C-alpha cells in the first residue's frame, strides 16, 4: 500500500506539471514542453557565478519575490566547483562564450526535475529570463504576502528567447497629473514584467513642469503648480485669481537620480521629454518673456485653451515658446544642460507636436525672423526652431528625437522621429534615412477608450485591445534597419490616480509588449487572449487593476433602409454570447440572445447588454440610451 501511495503521489506531481498552463507574455521565440516539473520548496536555493554584481542584483530580486510569496528562505549562493550540479537549485549563468542566438537581452531557460538553469550572454538577458520564470510559477507567486500552497511547481520546459526590437517603450505622462516618485517606480516594476526596457518620461506640458532645473527655479516654483480640478479634463471652468495653486509637484534632481538608478537596476533606460515649442504653457507661466505674445500667463488647470477642428487646431492662449526670441535658446541651453546631466540615455525627446501657430502668424518678431532666414511659412519657422534645438542637444552629447511634426518644414539633420499620427511620418523619415520609433495613435495610444463609450471613462476616441495587438512597427516596404522599435503612450489628461493608470495600461500594454518582443510569425490573437486571461488571474493576486473591456460587446449603429436604426453587435473574444433587453430590465442568459442585427422598438428608451461565456456572466452590464444610438447613427 505504501508503494502504491508513493506511486500515486508521483503520478499526481507529473499530472500537475502537465496540467499547469504555460502562459508567457510576450511569447518566446522557442518553447518546448517536456515531462516533469521543478518544485520550489523550503530547501530550494539560487546559485550565481562568483563576483558579478549585476547578476547578484538579478538573483536578489528573484529571491525577494520568491520569499515574499512562498515564505521560503531561498538563499542566494555562489556556485560550487564546475561539475558540482546540486539539486533543488535555480542556477543563473553568464555564458563564457556568447551565444549568437541570444544577443544582449536574450536568454535560455531549461527547467526540469531538480534544477532550473537560466543562461544568458549579459545580465539583462538573465533579468528577462527571470520574468519568464516567474510567469511559469503559479499565479500566487505574484502575492505581496506569504501564501500557503502545497505545490510551487514550474513545468519542465526548454525556452530560447530574445527580443525582436531593442526599443520597447512605454510613455508615462506625469505632467497632466503628477505621480509621485514611488508611483513612477511602481510603473517601472509593472512594465518590466513584460520585458519593456524604456520609460519615455513626459516631464513638461501646459499643465505642469515636473523636473527641477536649478538655474531656472521658477519652472518648479510656478510651473509645477495649478488649481486643483476634478471632473472632465478640458471642460473645467477657468480658475479665478483667488483659487490656490496647490495641485501638482515636481521631482528634485535627487529624486530623478534615484529613479534613473532604480530603472537602470531593472535594465530600463529613461527617455526624458521636454515638450517644446508647443505644449509650453507651464514654462511661459514661469517666464513670460519666452513668449511671442506679451501678457500674463498661468499653468493650465484643465480648462479649454485650444480649439480643435477636423484636422486643424488653434490656440486660444499662446502656449508656445517664441522661435524668434534669442532668450528662448538661452533658456533651452540651461534646461538641456541639466537634463543631459541627469539622464544617461543617449536621446532627449524635444516634443515638437501640436504646435499652434496662430499667434506666431500675428507676431512682428516672427515676421522679422522669416525675412532674415528666408523662411516661407510657419512650418519652416518651426523647422528653424527644431534645428537650433538639435544643435543645443547635440552639444550636450545627446541625440534629438521628436514627434513626427518635426518633419514639417524640413527635418533636422540627425534627428530621430517618433511617429504618432499613424505610420506615415515614420515611413517618410525612413525614406530620408532617419531613425524611427513607431508609436501610432491608431493602435498604441493607451489613454484612449478600450471599449464602448457607454461604459468606459470618456475620451475622444477608442483603441481596442485587438487594435493594439495588430500593431506592426515595420510597415511593408520599409527598411527595417531604421526602425528602432515601438512603444505605447499613456497620456494622463483623464487619468487622476495610479489605479486608473493601471486600468488604462493593462492589458493593452501586454499586446504591445508582444508586438515589440516576439517574432512576427509567433503572434496569434486567440492564443494571446487565452494567455491574457491567465495573466488577469495573476493581476488579481498582485492587486493590479486591469480593464475587462475585451469581454464587452462591440456596438455598431447604422441607418436601416426604412429610416430606422440598426444595431450590430460583436465581440473581440470568441465564444461569448450577448444577451439584451429593451424593456429597462437587466438581461441575463435567459433573455434573448443576439443572433442578428437589432431594430429598437418604437418606444424603447434603453438597450441593455451583457456577455456570457456558457452559464457565467463575463462582460460588464451595459446600458446605452436609444437616443445615443440614434445620435451615433446620425439620425436627428
C-alpha positions, -999 to +999 in steps of 0.1 A: +000+000+000+028+023+009+044+018-026+011+024-043+006+056-024+041+068-033+034+059-070+001+078-069+018+109-054+045+108-081+018+105-108-001+134-094+030+155-094+036+147-131-001+155-139+002+188-121+031+196-143+012+187-175-020+205-164-004+237-155-008+261-184+022+278-199+010+313-205+040+336-212+037+372-224+054+382-246+055+349-265+091+334-265+110+327-297+111+290-290+093+270-263+095+232-259+073+215-233+089+185-215+079+159-190+081+166-153+083+197-131+107+216-109+093+221-074+102+250-053+103+242-016+119+252+017+153+238+007+155+255-027+183+280-034+196+302-062+231+298-074+251+325-092+286+329-105+311+345-081+318+382-083+293+396-108+273+424-091+247+427-118+239+390-117+238+392-079+213+420-082+191+400-106+193+370-083+184+391-052+153+405-070+142+369-079+148+357-044+129+386-028+097+378-049+100+341-042+105+347-004+076+371-002+051+348-018+062+314-006+077+322+028+107+301+020+142+312+028+156+309-008+192+318-002+214+332-029+247+314-030+278+314-052+280+284-075+302+254-065+331+240-085+325+231-121+305+200-125+290+202-090+254+201-101+234+204-069+197+196-070+168+218-059+186+248-074+178+277-097+211+284-114+218+317-131+248+316-156+266+340-178+278+324-210+316+322-212+313+322-249+285+343-261+256+325-279+248+342-312+211+334-310+207+353-277+222+388-283+225+412-253+189+407-240+182+371-248+182+341-225+179+303-224+158+287-197+158+250-191+135+237-163+132+201-152+132+179-121+156+192-096+170+222-114+163+253-134+192+266-155+189+302-168+217+313-190+224+345-210+252+365-226+245+395-204+228+402-171+199+419-189+191+385-205+191+369-171+167+396-159+143+389-187+146+352-182+136+357-145+104+374-157+096+343-177+105+320-148+081+339-126+053+336-152+059+298-152+052+296-115+016+295-101-002+328-101+002+331-063+038+340-069+026+375-075+014+378-039+028+406-017+024+384+013+031+347+021+007+322+006+002+287+020+004+265-011+011+228-014+028+229-048+051+257-061+059+240-094+075+251-127+066+229-157+095+213-175+104+235-205+132+245-228+129+282-238+152+301-261+143+338-264+154+372-274+137+404-284+127+414-319+135+451-312+159+469-289+135+498-283+105+486-263+089+516-247+061+528-225+054+565-222+042+579-189+028+614-188+034+629-154+027+665-164-011+665-169-014+647-135+016+644-111+026+609-100+050+605-070+085+591-071+072+558-056+044+556-082+069+560-110+089+532-095+057+511-093+051+518-130+086+506-138+081+474-117+049+466-137+064+473-171+095+452-167+074+421-161+065+423-198+101+429-208+098+466-216+132+483-215+125+520-220+104+545-200+096+576-220+090+602-193+068+631-204+080+657-179+067+690-192+035+703-207+009+730-204-004+716-171+029+713-152+067+714-153+080+684-133+118+684-134+139+707-112+162+730-132+184+746-106+194+775-129+157+783-136+139+779-102+106+795-113+099+765-135+091+745-104+081+773-081+054+785-106+052+759-134+047+728-112+015+740-096-020+747-107-056+749-094-070+715-083-099+705-105-119+672-106-142+662-134-138+660-172-104+674-182-106+701-209-141+712-197-132+728-164-142+763-155-114+788-158-096+792-125-102+825-107-073+847-094-080+838-058-081+800-063-050+785-047-024+769-070-018+739-047-021+709-071+010+694-087+046+687-077+079+680-093+109+657-090+141+671-074+173+663-092+180+639-063+146+622-070+154+618-106+189+603-100+172+578-076+146+569-102+172+566-130+192+543-109+161+523-099+153+519-136+189+510-145+189+483-119+160+468-139+177+473-173+153+502-182+166+534-199+147+566-193+140+589-222+132+624-208+108+646-228+109+684-226+080+693-249+087+725-270+079+748-287+042+740-282+027+725-250+048+751-231+023+770-210+039+759-177+073+773-189+057+805-202+038+810-170+071+808-152+090+830-176+065+851-197+093+867-218+097+834-236+065+840-255+060+860-287+028+873-272+032+897-243+008+890-214+001+873-181+000+835-181-009+807-157-004+770-157-034+754-174-057+736-149-078+716-174-099+745-187-102+748-225-074+767-242-072+750-276-097+750-305-098+716-323-113+711-357-113+685-383-076+681-390-069+717-377-063+734-344-055+768-330-047+782-295-070+804-275-040+813-253-004+814-267+012+782-252+043+783-274+079+794-270+090+821-294+114+809-321+124+845-329+135+852-293+171+845-285+163+843-248+144+811-257+176+794-269+195+806-238+167+791-217+167+758-235+205+756-233+202+758-195+174+732-194+191+707-216+224+711-198+209+700-166+186+673-182+216+658-200+235+655-168+205+637-151+197+611-177+224+588-191+203+576-220+217+588-254+185+606-266+165+635-254+129+640-266+120+676-276+083+670-283+075+692-313+039+681-316+007+701-319+023+735-320-004+761-326+010+788-349-019+813-350-001+836-325+031+833-344+013+845-376+005+878-358+040+883-344+062+910-357+092+891-343+083+861-363+078+881-395+113+896-390+128+862-384+112+848-416+126+877-437+161+873-421+162+835-425+142+833-458+115+811-442+085+806-464+058+795-439+051+786-403+063+750-408+097+763-418+096+786-387+092+755-365+118+736-385+142+765-378+135+761-341+139+723-342+173+726-360+186+751-334+173+728-306+191+699-322+224+718-321+218+725-284+210+689-276+239+676-296+262+700-277+253+681-246+264+648-261+228+636-268+207+629-299+174+646-306+142+627-311+108+643-316+072+636-326+066+634-363+057+671-367+094+678-367+094+665-403+073+696-414+093+723-430+124+701-432+138+676-407+169+685-386+200+667-400+205+639-374+171+638-357+152+606-349+114+606-354+087+592-332+057+586-355+024+591-337+000+604-363-003+569-378+028+555-395+031+580-424+056+602-406+077+571-398+077+559-434+088+594-446+116+596-420+129+562-430+129+573-467+151+602-456+175+578-438+165+587-402+159+565-372+123+559-363+103+547-333+068+537-343+040+548-319+008+553-340-022+566-321-044+542-340-031+512-321-008+521-292-023+552-275-034+535-244-050+567-229-079+562-254-110+542-246-108+504-248-145+497-254-179+513-258-182+549-246-213+539-226-191+520-201-156+535-205-143+567-189-149+592-217-121+601-241-124+613-277-115+580-294-111+543-289-083+518-293-094+483-285-071+455-274-072+438-308-060+470-325-031+472-301-023+435-309-023+444-346+005+469-342+034+463-366+064+485-362+079+478-396+053+486-423+055+467-457+082+481-479+100+499-452+137+493-445+136+477-410+172+487-402+160+523-395+131+512-372+144+511-337+112+496-323+079+508-309+061+520-278+027+526-262+018+560-248-001+568-217-012+604-217-029+614-184-053+642-191-081+619-179-060+598-155-060+611-120-045+582-100-024+551-102-053+526-102-068+542-133-033+543-149-032+506-144-067+501-158-057+520-190-023+503-194-033+466-189-039+445-209-032+467-240+005+471-229+007+433-229-003+433-266+023+460-275+049+441-255+043+410-277+045+432-308+079+446-300+095+414-284+081+383-301+088+372-337+061+384-360+052+349-371+046+339-335+016+362-330-018+346-327-048+366-315-068+337-300-037+322-283-029+356-269-063+361-254-060+328-236-027+339-221-042+373-212-069+356-192-043+337-172-025+370-166-057+386-153-057+359-126-021+369-118-031+406-116-059+397-092-033+382-069-009+411-074-038+436-068-031+454-100-061+469-118-068+460-154-096+466-179-120+437-187-132+456-218-123+428-242-153+409-229-178+437-236-199+439-268-188+459-298-217+481-308-220+494-343-250+515-353-262+525-388-294+537-405-316+509-418-333+512-453-366+522-438-350+551-418-349+532-385-316+525-368-299+491-370-276+479-342-250+453-350-232+436-321-200+416-319-172+406-295-134+407-296-132+374-278-145+343-294-170+320-277-191+347-260-229+351-262-246+385-260-279+389-242-300+420-245-332+438-234-351+469-245-376+468-216-353+485-190-347+453-171-313+437-166-307+409-191-291+376-181-287+343-201-324+337-200-331+368-221-330+370-259-295+361-273-282+382-300-282+364-334-288+392-359-290+430-362-314+447-338-340+473-346-351+491-314-388+490-307-406+523-314-409+535-278-378+518-263-356+540-241-326+519-234-306+490-248-291+469-221-264+443-228-243+417-211-220+389-224-218+354-211-193+325-215-215+295-212-235+299-180-212+325-165-215+363-170-181+376-181-187+411-195-200+441-177-236+452-177-240+480-203-268+505-208-270+526-239-299+550-243-317+547-276-312+584-281-275+578-280-278+550-306-297+574-328-270+600-324-243+575-334-263+566-365-266+603-374-304+603-370-319+635-357 
